[in-house]
Amino acid sequence: MPVWLREHSWRQTLSAVYLSLPLRGARATPANIFCSEQYLKVSIPPFLFEAILYAPIDDTNSTAKIGNGSIFFTLYKKEPAMWDSLTLANADKEKLQYLRENAVLKAHEKAKEETEAKKVTKQEHKKYALKATMKLEEAERKRIEDLKEKERQKVTKELELWKNQQRDGDKYKSIPKKGELHQEIEPLKERKTEKMNKTQIPKEGTSKTRLKSTKGCHASSCIFSENLKEEQLPAPRAAATIKVNFTPRVFPTALRESRVAEEEEWLHKQAEARRIINSDLSELEDLKEEEKNPDWLKDKGNKMFAMGDYLGAVNAYNLAVRLNNQLPLLYLNRAACHLKLRNLHKAIEDSSKALELLTPAVAENERARVKAHVRRGTAFCQLQLYTEGLQDYEAALKIDPRDKNIEKDAEKIRHLIQGTMQSS
């Protein structure tokens, strides 16, 4: 039976009601408070406070502050007026039950609307992110195409320049051939002058002059050919910077220190575990959509564990395990609840199952493996199986040797084992 909280004080103005509720040493969280337009409830097991308010309030803007051993409510009235009392007087049980059920129903509808609004907002954000990503990719693609086009134009210009140099080289090569024709015509002119002057010029001289002139032409043609060879070489290409982007790794360890095969296997197992949902459970058809989500159930179990409701947390983890039995954190958290409830054998089973699923051993699941070993070792020690418990604590120390608390607990277990051996 709950213990009703009767002691409270309140005052009011035309627009607001100020209510102070002492907690009697109980620890309250926002999850313990439920407030609607005309219904107020504070449930902190074993204490309970419930009030059907005199008139409707604005539950959206109303506030509740927890501190100094009490809860202070600021309730804003929907219509400014002075109340005769805090709660509705002369109301029968049926009316109170109707108001209570109506308040709970409205709260569920409001929560559903907020969930739908969050879904719509999330989808809009995804669409915006997709459009932004597509724009960035399009801009990057255009930038690369522009760079390619500039490089293509540059190469085309260099090719045209090289062709022009080749044409100029051919022209220069044709010049010495014209010189040779002039050299053949010059002896004929000399013969005519000889006839006219009636003088004879030795043939040796003509041959020498011809040799000299041909030698000069050959030398000039060699000079032109060397210059052409130097001009025909294309200019070196300009330097450029190439950016290389690497895909980010999930594990922050260096590649030489990491075990790629084990890390990839762990990521694959986690992805498969997220996709496995046992949809063939016909008895769970009446559950809401969020109640069929193992992650949502895990978070709910964590909140119940923090509030001290270990049985409720175990029930939440049980349902989550039925929906998806490949998530190691469900077994690990349920083992902690069983330790609190002194269900030591179940704690050992859940810790062992968690260690079985936490394979392969990688950096991402180090902390979870340490917790599993410590919880199983604690359960063994509470069953007075100190040798098995010490093995688990030493395994946890191998994974995280810097944890001083585990080292102290392991040392205590060693002293206990030595004491039992001496007494025997």
Secondary structure as the mmCIF struct_conf table of DSSP 4:
data_model
#
loop_
_struct_conf.conf_type_id
_struct_conf.id
_struct_conf.beg_label_comp_id
_struct_conf.beg_label_asym_id
_struct_conf.beg_label_seq_id
_struct_conf.end_label_comp_id
_struct_conf.end_label_asym_id
_struct_conf.end_label_seq_id
HELX_LH_PP_P HELX_LH_PP_P1 PRO A 2 PRO A 2
STRN STRN1 VAL A 3 TRP A 4
STRN STRN2 SER A 9 GLN A 12
BEND BEND1 LEU A 14 SER A 15
STRN STRN3 ALA A 16 PRO A 22
TURN_TY1_P TURN_TY1_P1 ARG A 24 GLY A 25
HELX_RH_3T_P HELX_RH_3T_P1 PRO A 30 ASN A 32
STRN STRN4 ILE A 33 CYS A 35
BEND BEND2 GLU A 37 GLN A 38
STRN STRN5 TYR A 39 ILE A 44
TURN_TY1_P TURN_TY1_P2 PRO A 45 PRO A 46
STRN STRN6 PHE A 47 ILE A 52
STRN STRN7 LEU A 53 LEU A 53
BEND BEND3 TYR A 54 ALA A 55
STRN STRN8 ILE A 57 ILE A 57
TURN_TY1_P TURN_TY1_P3 ASP A 59 ASN A 61
STRN STRN9 THR A 63 GLY A 67
TURN_TY1_P TURN_TY1_P4 ASN A 68 GLY A 69
STRN STRN10 SER A 70 TYR A 76
STRN STRN11 LYS A 77 LYS A 77
BEND BEND4 LYS A 78 GLU A 79
BEND BEND5 ASP A 84 ASP A 84
BEND BEND6 LEU A 86 LEU A 86
STRN STRN12 THR A 87 THR A 87
BEND BEND7 ASN A 90 ASN A 90
HELX_RH_AL_P HELX_RH_AL_P1 LYS A 93 ASN A 197
TURN_TY1_P TURN_TY1_P5 LYS A 198 LYS A 198
HELX_RH_AL_P HELX_RH_AL_P2 LYS A 203 GLN A 232
BEND BEND8 LEU A 233 LEU A 233
HELX_LH_PP_P HELX_LH_PP_P2 PRO A 234 ALA A 239
HELX_LH_PP_P HELX_LH_PP_P3 THR A 247 ARG A 249
BEND BEND9 VAL A 250 PHE A 251
BEND BEND10 THR A 253 THR A 253
TURN_TY1_P TURN_TY1_P6 LEU A 255 GLU A 257
BEND BEND11 SER A 258 SER A 258
HELX_RH_AL_P HELX_RH_AL_P3 VAL A 260 ARG A 275
TURN_TY1_P TURN_TY1_P7 SER A 279 ASP A 280
HELX_RH_3T_P HELX_RH_3T_P2 SER A 282 LEU A 284
TURN_TY1_P TURN_TY1_P8 GLU A 285 ASP A 286
BEND BEND12 LEU A 287 LEU A 287
TURN_TY1_P TURN_TY1_P9 GLU A 289 GLU A 289
HELX_RH_3T_P HELX_RH_3T_P3 GLU A 290 LYS A 292
HELX_RH_AL_P HELX_RH_AL_P4 PRO A 294 MET A 307
TURN_TY1_P TURN_TY1_P10 GLY A 308 GLY A 308
HELX_RH_AL_P HELX_RH_AL_P5 TYR A 310 LEU A 323
TURN_TY1_P TURN_TY1_P11 ASN A 325 GLN A 326
HELX_RH_AL_P HELX_RH_AL_P6 PRO A 328 LYS A 340
TURN_TY1_P TURN_TY1_P12 LEU A 341 ARG A 342
HELX_RH_AL_P HELX_RH_AL_P7 LEU A 344 LEU A 357
BEND BEND13 LEU A 358 LEU A 358
BEND BEND14 PRO A 360 PRO A 360
HELX_RH_3T_P HELX_RH_3T_P4 ALA A 363 ASN A 365
HELX_RH_AL_P HELX_RH_AL_P8 GLU A 366 GLN A 382
TURN_TY1_P TURN_TY1_P13 LEU A 383 GLN A 384
HELX_RH_AL_P HELX_RH_AL_P9 TYR A 386 ILE A 399
TURN_TY1_P TURN_TY1_P14 PRO A 401 ARG A 402
HELX_RH_AL_P HELX_RH_AL_P10 LYS A 404 SER A 423
#
